[in-house]
Amino acid sequence: MNGIGAESTDSPEEVETIAPLPLLERPRVDQVIFVDTKAALSEAVSTMSKSKGPFAVDAERASGFKYSQRAYLIQIHRSGTPIYLIDPAAISPEASPEPFEALGALMASDEWILHAASQDIPCLRELGIHPTTVFDTELGSRIGGLPRVGLGAVTENLLGLKLAKEHSAVDWSIRPLKEDWLNYAALDVDVLLELREALHSHLVLQSKLEWARQEFAQVVNAPPKPPKVDRWRGMTGLHEVKDSKSLSVAESLWLHREELAVKLDVSPGRLIPDYSIVAVAKTTPKSKPELAGSKSFAGRASRSYLDLWWRAIETGLKNLNPPPIRLPQVGIPNHRIWANRFPEADARLKSARLVIASISEEHNIPAENLLTPDYLRQMAWEPPAELSATTVGDALSALGARPWQVELLANLLAEALAAPTEDVSPEVI
C-alpha cells in the first residue's frame, strides 16, 4: 500500500477507470404530445386503446404552492404510442371527472407502472381514474433491496442510464408550462416500461416477486387515510407554547389561515409560516399596529390580510373554552416512555426489534417494509394471550400485515414476545 506522498507504482494500464453512465436528456420515444383539449384527449385515448400492455403513469402536483393536491399534469405512455402529457386544469378547470371517463375506463383495463404509487394515485382518483393493478418501481426496489430507491438512482442501478432531472420542486400550476419542465415530466415515464421489466427480473431472481405483488395490491386497496384530529397541533414549534390561552390564539390563527388558504388555493405556509403563528401566540401583541410591527410575523400575506390575523387573535383570546395543553391519551402510550413506565412492554418491543433487524438484514429489506413499525409496537404492547406462530400470525393479519410478512415473521416474533431479551443495547434496536 502506498503511503501519503508516496509515488504510485501503478501503470496507466492498471488504473481502473469507470466510464460515466449515458445521460438521458430527452425522451427516446418518437413523439411527446401535449394534451390540453377534450378533442386531443379523445385522440390520445383512441391511440392508446389500439396498443397493448401496461401504462407508465406519473402525475405532477403543485405541493408547497397550492392548497389542493389536484394533478396539474398527467404523464402516460404505453408501448408503441407517444408519451402523452395531459393538462387536466386546461381540460377541466373545475376538476370534474367527466371529461376523463374514457381515459379512466381504458386505464382500468391493464396494469399501471408508477414510481411511489401512493403519492400519485389520490390525485388521479379525484379525476375518476382508478387503478386495478399497479407495479410500483419505488416499492419494488425497496423489497428488492436496492440501496437507493429514487427514480434516478433505480434507473442508474437497473438500466445503466442517468436521468437529467432538474425540476422536481417547481410550481406545476404555472401556465404556460416551460419546455424544459415538460421534457423533465416526459422522462419520468419514458423509462418506466423498461424499468418494470428489469425490476421484475430482479425480484424473480431474489424470489421476492410474490412479496412485491402483495405490497402492490395493498397500495391499490388501501383506504384513504382518515383526517387527523386537531391538525393545528402539528405546527412546527408549537411545543414552545405553554399555556392554554396562548394555545387558543395559535389554534385560531391556524384555522383562519386554513380558511384563507382554501379560498385562495395557496399552500398555508406561503401565507404565514408556522413560526409566525407560534411567535404571535407566545408574545400576544396588544394591538394591530404592534402585530404589524413584529419582525417575527412574516409571510406573503402577513400584512395584506392584517385585519384577518388580528381578528383571529381576538377570537382566540375571547375563547371561553381554550384547548387543553395536552390531549387525552388515545391508543397505546408513546413507546419512548415504555422503558421507565412499562418495562415489560419495552422488553418485548426491544426483543421483537432484534428479530426484525435480523430478518431485515438476512433478506435485504428495510425494516419498515418488513413490518409497519406501528404494527410491531401494537404487538409488543398487547400480544396475544397465548403466544404461538398461529396466534401471532392472526394478530398480525388483523392489524394489516400481508401474508408474506406473516409467514416470514410470525414464528420468530412469537418466540421473541414470549421470552424477551434483557439488557438490549440501543445500538441494535
C-alpha positions in Angstrom: 0.0 0.0 0.0 1.3 3.4 -0.9 1.7 5.9 2.0 0.7 9.5 1.8 3.0 11.3 -0.6 4.4 8.0 -1.9 4.8 7.6 -5.6 2.3 5.3 -7.2 3.7 2.2 -8.9 0.5 1.6 -10.9 0.9 1.8 -14.6 -1.7 3.7 -16.6 -3.0 0.3 -17.9 -3.6 -0.9 -14.3 -5.7 2.1 -13.2 -9.3 1.2 -13.5 -11.5 3.9 -14.9 -15.2 4.0 -14.5 -17.0 5.3 -17.6 -19.8 7.8 -16.8 -23.3 6.5 -17.4 -25.1 7.6 -20.6 -27.1 10.7 -19.8 -30.8 10.6 -20.9 -31.6 14.2 -21.5 -34.7 13.8 -23.8 -37.3 11.1 -24.1 -36.4 8.3 -26.5 -39.9 7.9 -28.0 -40.7 9.4 -31.4 -43.4 11.8 -30.1 -44.3 13.6 -27.0 -47.7 15.2 -27.3 -49.1 17.9 -25.0 -52.9 17.3 -24.5 -54.9 20.4 -23.3 -58.3 19.9 -25.0 -61.0 17.4 -24.9 -60.6 16.6 -28.5 -56.9 15.9 -28.1 -57.6 13.8 -25.0 -60.1 11.7 -27.0 -57.5 11.2 -29.7 -54.9 10.1 -27.2 -57.4 7.6 -25.7 -58.1 6.2 -29.2 -54.4 5.8 -30.0 -53.6 4.1 -26.7 -56.6 1.8 -27.0 -55.0 0.3 -30.1 -51.9 -0.7 -28.2 -51.4 -3.4 -25.5 -49.6 -3.8 -22.3 -49.3 -1.7 -19.1 -49.5 2.1 -18.8 -46.5 4.0 -17.5 -48.0 6.7 -15.3 -46.9 9.8 -13.4 -48.6 12.9 -12.1 -47.3 16.3 -11.1 -49.0 18.4 -8.3 -48.2 21.9 -7.0 -47.4 20.8 -3.5 -45.9 23.6 -1.5 -47.6 26.2 -3.8 -51.3 25.3 -3.9 -53.6 24.1 -1.1 -55.3 21.5 -3.3 -53.5 18.3 -4.2 -55.0 18.1 -7.7 -53.0 16.9 -10.6 -51.7 19.7 -12.8 -50.0 17.3 -15.3 -50.5 13.6 -16.0 -47.9 11.7 -18.0 -49.0 8.5 -19.7 -47.1 6.2 -22.0 -48.0 2.8 -23.5 -45.8 0.6 -25.6 -45.8 1.8 -29.3 -47.6 5.1 -28.5 -46.4 8.6 -27.9 -45.9 10.0 -24.4 -48.9 12.0 -23.6 -48.6 15.0 -21.3 -52.2 15.7 -20.2 -53.1 19.1 -18.7 -56.2 18.4 -16.5 -56.6 22.0 -15.5 -57.0 23.1 -19.1 -59.4 20.3 -20.0 -61.5 20.6 -16.8 -60.8 23.8 -14.8 -63.3 22.8 -12.2 -61.6 19.4 -11.8 -64.7 17.5 -12.9 -64.0 13.8 -13.6 -66.5 13.7 -16.5 -64.0 14.6 -19.3 -61.7 11.8 -18.1 -64.3 8.9 -18.1 -63.0 7.3 -21.3 -59.4 7.6 -20.2 -60.3 6.1 -16.8 -62.1 3.2 -18.5 -59.1 2.5 -20.7 -56.6 2.7 -18.0 -58.6 0.3 -15.8 -58.1 -2.4 -18.4 -54.4 -3.0 -17.6 -51.6 -2.6 -15.1 -50.2 0.8 -14.2 -46.5 1.3 -13.7 -45.7 4.1 -11.2 -42.8 5.2 -9.1 -44.1 5.7 -5.5 -47.7 5.0 -6.5 -49.3 6.1 -3.2 -48.2 9.7 -3.9 -49.9 9.9 -7.3 -53.0 7.6 -7.1 -55.1 10.0 -4.9 -54.9 12.9 -7.3 -55.8 10.6 -10.2 -58.7 9.2 -8.3 -60.1 12.7 -7.9 -60.5 12.7 -11.7 -62.2 9.3 -11.7 -59.1 7.5 -12.9 -58.7 4.4 -10.7 -56.1 1.6 -11.0 -57.0 -2.1 -10.8 -53.4 -3.3 -10.5 -50.1 -1.5 -10.2 -46.4 -2.2 -10.4 -44.7 0.3 -8.1 -41.0 0.6 -9.1 -40.1 2.5 -5.9 -41.8 0.0 -3.5 -40.5 -2.9 -5.6 -37.0 -1.5 -5.3 -37.3 -1.5 -1.5 -38.5 -5.1 -1.5 -35.7 -5.9 -3.9 -33.1 -4.5 -1.6 -31.8 -1.7 -3.8 -29.6 0.7 -1.9 -31.3 3.8 -3.2 -34.9 3.9 -4.4 -35.4 7.3 -6.1 -36.3 7.1 -9.7 -32.9 8.4 -10.9 -31.0 6.0 -8.6 -33.1 3.0 -9.6 -32.7 3.8 -13.3 -29.0 4.1 -12.9 -28.8 0.8 -11.0 -31.0 -1.3 -13.3 -30.8 0.3 -16.7 -27.4 2.0 -16.6 -28.9 5.3 -17.6 -28.6 8.7 -15.8 -31.7 10.8 -15.9 -31.4 14.5 -16.5 -33.8 15.6 -13.7 -33.7 19.2 -12.6 -37.3 20.4 -11.9 -38.7 18.2 -9.2 -39.9 21.2 -7.0 -41.4 23.6 -9.5 -44.9 25.1 -9.4 -46.7 22.9 -11.9 -49.8 25.1 -11.7 -48.0 27.8 -13.7 -49.2 28.3 -17.3 -47.8 28.1 -19.9 -45.6 25.2 -18.7 -42.0 25.6 -19.7 -40.5 23.4 -22.4 -37.7 22.0 -20.1 -40.3 21.2 -17.4 -42.3 19.2 -19.9 -39.2 17.4 -21.0 -38.5 16.5 -17.4 -42.0 15.2 -17.0 -41.8 13.1 -20.1 -38.5 11.5 -18.9 -40.4 10.2 -15.8 -42.5 7.8 -17.8 -40.0 7.2 -20.7 -38.0 4.7 -18.6 -40.9 3.1 -16.6 -41.8 0.3 -19.1 -38.2 -0.8 -19.4 -37.6 -0.3 -15.6 -40.6 -2.5 -14.8 -39.1 -5.4 -16.8 -35.7 -5.1 -15.2 -37.1 -4.9 -11.7 -39.4 -7.8 -12.4 -36.4 -9.9 -13.3 -34.5 -8.7 -10.2 -37.4 -9.7 -7.9 -37.8 -13.1 -9.6 -34.0 -13.8 -9.1 -34.5 -12.9 -5.4 -37.7 -15.0 -5.1 -39.5 -11.8 -3.9 -41.9 -11.2 -6.8 -44.9 -12.5 -4.8 -43.9 -10.4 -1.9 -43.9 -7.3 -4.1 -47.2 -8.2 -5.7 -48.9 -8.4 -2.3 -47.4 -4.9 -1.5 -48.6 -3.5 -4.8 -52.1 -4.8 -4.1 -52.1 -3.2 -0.7 -51.3 0.2 -2.3 -54.3 -0.2 -4.7 -56.7 -1.4 -2.0 -55.6 0.8 0.9 -58.5 3.0 2.1 -57.9 6.8 2.3 -56.3 7.9 5.5 -58.8 9.4 7.9 -58.3 13.2 8.5 -56.2 14.0 11.6 -57.9 15.4 14.6 -56.7 18.8 15.7 -54.3 19.2 12.7 -53.2 22.5 14.0 -51.3 20.8 16.8 -48.9 19.6 14.2 -47.4 23.1 13.7 -43.6 23.3 13.9 -42.6 24.8 17.2 -46.0 24.6 18.9 -44.4 22.8 21.9 -43.0 26.1 22.9 -46.5 27.4 23.7 -47.0 26.6 27.4 -50.5 28.0 28.4 -54.0 27.3 27.2 -54.8 30.9 26.3 -51.8 31.3 24.1 -52.6 27.9 22.6 -56.1 29.2 21.8 -54.6 32.1 19.9 -52.4 29.6 17.9 -55.4 27.5 17.1 -57.4 30.5 16.0 -54.6 31.8 13.7 -54.2 28.4 12.2 -57.9 28.0 11.5 -58.1 31.4 9.9 -55.0 30.7 7.8 -56.6 27.4 6.7 -59.8 29.1 5.7 -57.9 31.7 3.6 -55.6 29.0 2.1 -58.6 27.1 0.9 -60.3 30.2 -0.5 -57.1 31.3 -2.4 -55.9 27.8 -3.1 -52.5 28.6 -1.7 -50.3 26.4 0.5 -50.9 27.7 4.1 -47.2 28.1 4.9 -46.9 30.5 2.0 -49.4 32.9 3.6 -47.8 33.0 7.0 -45.4 30.3 8.2 -45.9 28.2 11.3 -43.1 30.0 13.2 -45.0 33.3 12.8 -48.1 31.8 14.4 -46.1 30.4 17.2 -44.3 33.7 17.8 -47.6 35.6 17.9 -49.1 33.0 20.3 -46.1 33.3 22.6 -46.0 37.1 22.7 -49.7 38.0 22.0 -49.4 41.5 20.6 -51.6 44.1 22.4 -52.7 45.9 19.2 -52.9 45.6 15.5 -50.0 48.1 15.0 -47.9 46.1 17.3 -48.7 43.0 15.3 -47.8 44.8 12.0 -44.5 45.9 13.5 -43.5 42.5 14.7 -40.4 41.2 12.8 -41.2 37.6 13.6 -44.6 37.9 11.9 -43.7 37.2 8.3 -45.1 35.7 5.1 -46.5 37.0 1.9 -50.0 37.6 3.5 -48.8 38.8 6.9 -49.6 42.5 6.1 -52.1 42.3 3.2 -54.5 40.3 5.5 -53.6 42.0 8.7 -57.2 42.6 9.7 -57.9 38.9 9.4 -54.9 37.9 11.6 -55.9 40.5 14.2 -59.4 39.2 14.2 -58.1 35.7 14.7 -56.0 36.8 17.7 -59.1 38.5 19.3 -61.2 35.3 18.7 -58.5 33.2 20.4 -58.3 35.5 23.4 -62.1 35.5 23.8 -62.4 31.8 23.6 -64.0 30.7 26.9 -63.1 27.0 26.2 -59.4 27.1 25.3 -57.9 23.9 24.1 -56.1 21.8 26.7 -52.3 21.9 26.7 -52.2 18.1 26.2 -54.8 15.9 24.6 -56.1 12.8 26.4 -54.2 9.7 25.7 -55.7 7.7 22.7 -54.3 4.3 21.8 -51.1 2.9 23.2 -48.7 5.2 25.1 -45.7 6.6 23.2 -43.1 3.8 23.1 -40.4 6.3 24.1 -41.7 6.2 27.7 -42.0 2.5 27.9 -38.6 1.8 29.4 -39.4 3.7 32.6 -43.2 3.2 32.9 -43.9 0.0 31.1 -40.7 -2.1 31.3 -42.3 -5.4 30.3 -43.8 -4.0 27.1 -40.4 -2.2 26.5 -38.6 -5.5 26.8 -41.0 -7.2 24.4 -40.5 -4.4 21.9 -36.8 -4.5 22.0 -36.7 -8.2 21.6 -39.1 -8.0 18.7 -37.0 -5.3 17.1 -34.0 -7.6 17.3 -36.0 -10.2 15.2 -37.0 -7.6 12.7 -33.4 -6.3 12.4 -32.1 -9.8 11.9 -34.6 -10.8 9.2 -34.2 -7.4 7.6 -30.5 -8.0 7.2 -31.0 -11.6 6.1 -33.4 -10.7 3.3 -32.1 -7.3 2.5 -35.4 -5.5 3.1 -35.7 -2.2 5.1 -37.2 -3.0 8.5 -40.1 -0.6 7.9 -41.1 -2.6 4.8 -40.7 -5.9 6.6 -43.4 -4.8 9.1 -45.1 -1.5 9.7 -43.5 -0.1 12.9 -46.9 0.7 14.4 -47.9 -3.0 14.0 -44.8 -4.0 15.8 -45.5 -1.7 18.7 -49.1 -2.9 18.9 -47.9 -6.5 19.1 -45.4 -5.6 21.9 -47.9 -3.6 23.9 -50.7 -6.2 23.8 -49.5 -9.6 22.5 -52.0 -12.5 22.2 -52.7 -14.2 25.5 -51.3 -17.5 24.2 -48.2 -16.9 22.1 -47.7 -19.2 19.1 -47.0 -18.7 15.4 -50.7 -19.1 14.7 -52.0 -16.5 17.3 -49.3 -14.0 16.4 -49.9 -14.6 12.7 -53.6 -14.0 13.2 -52.9 -10.8 15.2 -50.6 -9.5 12.5 -53.1 -10.2 9.8 -55.8 -8.4 11.8 -53.5 -5.3 12.0 -53.0 -5.3 8.3 -49.8 -7.3 7.7 -49.6 -9.1 4.3 -49.4 -12.9 4.1 -45.7 -12.9 3.1 -44.9 -10.9 6.2 -47.0 -13.2 8.4 -45.3 -16.2 7.0 -41.8 -14.7 7.5 -42.3 -13.3 10.9 -45.0 -15.0 13.0 -42.9 -17.8 14.4 -39.9 -15.8 15.4 -41.9 -12.9 16.7 -43.9 -15.4 18.9 -40.7 -16.6 20.4 -39.3 -13.1 20.9 -42.5 -11.9 22.6 -42.7 -15.0 24.8 -39.1 -14.7 26.1 -38.0 -11.0 25.8 -34.2 -10.5 25.6 -33.0 -8.4 28.6 -30.5 -5.6 28.5 -30.7 -4.9 24.8 -28.4 -2.1 23.9 -29.9 0.8 22.0 -27.5 0.4 19.1 -29.1 -2.8 17.9 -32.8 -1.7 18.1 
